[in-house]
């Protein structure tokens, strides 16, 4: 989608500080980090939110989580730990309508988050 910020980033038309990339996913550092490590992991294919997922997307979701674990390992977030967050909709804090996983680490992350 040409009007989607994350699609533009994935296409390379908007620069980012990349943490990982392959043909299916892009991971980049958040421009407004909420933790010392705050990386967004997005599928290159546009999916607005988890509310739009279909049964055929199940393999993609599994690969998204495996990619997030790989990025966490690359960033050496273990053994201290890290958190994944996926927001769905504006009331949950989703500000960009493109499925994305927040990878947070580098400090204590208390519960509940907010």
N, C-alpha and C positions, 0 to 999 in steps of 0.2 A: 504494500500500500504506500503510495507516494506521500500521503499526509501523516504517516505514522513515524514519530521520532525514532523509535527503535528499529524500524525497517530501514530508515535512512542511515542509521549508524551501522547496521548489519551490512548494508550495501557499500559502505565506505564513503558515503557522501558527506557524513558528519564525522569528524575525528573523535576518537576515544582513546583512553589509556587501556589497551588490551591486556587481559590476563590469560586468555586462552581463545583459540579459534579452531574450528574444523568446518567441514562442509555443512553441518547441521546446526551447530550452536556457536554463539559468541559470548564470551565472558569479558566484562570490562568493569573498571573501577567506577563507583558511583561518584558523581560530581558534588554530591551533598552527603558525605559519609556520616553514618550514625554510629560507627565503631571504627577503631583503627584499621581494620580490614572490612571493607564493604564493597562487594563485587556483585554485579548483576549478571545473571546468566539467562540468555534469551535463545529461543529457537529462531533460526533465520526465517522460517515460514511464519507468516502472520497468523496468530491466534489472539484474539482480543483479550480473553481471560479464561480462567478455568471453567466458567459457565458455558463456554462455547465448545468444550471438549466433546469428542465423539468416541465411541468404543474403538474406532480405528486408530485413535491417538494413543492408545495404551502403550505401544512400544516406544513412541516418542517420549512419553513421560518417564518411562524406565530409564531411557538413555539420558534424559535431562538430569535425573537424580544421580546417575553414575558419573555424568560430567561434573556435576556440582561436587561430588566426593573427590574426583580427580583434581579439580581446581583447589579445593581445601587442602589436599595433600601437597600440591605444588607450592601453595602458599605457607606450608608448614604450620597449619593451625592445630594440629594434634601434637602432643597429647592433651593440651589445655582444653580444646573443644571449640565448637562453632555452632551456629544456628542457621537454619534455612527458614525463610519466610516467603510465602506466596500470598499476596493480597488479591482479593476478587471484588472489584467494584469500588466506587468512591467512598462509601461509608467504611470500608475496611482499609482505606489508605492507598488504593491503587490509583496513581496519578497519571500513568501512561497506559493507554488501552492496548497493550501487547503483553502476552504472557511473559512473566519474568520471575526468576527466583533470586531473592536476596541472600547472599552468603555473608554472614556477619561473624567477626571474631576479633581476637586481639585484646579483649577485655572481658570482665565478668558481665554476663548477660542475665540479669535478674528476671524473675517470673512473678506475676504476670507482666507482659511487656508494656501494656499501656492502656 
